[in-house]
Amino acid sequence: MTLDYLDFDYSEDTEGVGVFDAMASTGAQQVAAVHAEIVRVLEWAHAAFGGPGGPVGDGGDWDYDLQGMQEINLPETIAFDPAAGRLRVQAGPAGAARHTVSLSISGTPEFCAAFRQAFEPG
């Protein structure tokens, strides 16, 4: 399955538990597409391995952490005032919101192998 927004990095601990981490930061126009990719990944995990059984260290096959944040950009004009020996700061108009979502999925070696086969290109 091809993913356009989620690009997973992989790490593994000494017991073989793997973690796939992805973050996407987009404008409002792409939020629905990012959310659709997250749904696709989590639907695959549920279908292939059942619901997350809790942390892998506690016997689950896989688990996930999903977080989101919305940031508003507020530009500032900053100028040095040599007579006063200080900076003058003036806030500009608020910019468009930026939406950031992070998804971490941990799993057993079997889960990680299946995840790679399903989502990694090549």
Secondary structure, 3 states (H helix, E strand, C coil): CCCCCCCCEEEECCCCCEEEEEEEEECHHHHHHHHHHHHHHHHHHHHHHCCCCCCHHHCCCEEEEEEEEEEECCCEEEEEECCCCEEEEEECCCCCEEEEEEEEEEECHHHHHHHHHHHCCC
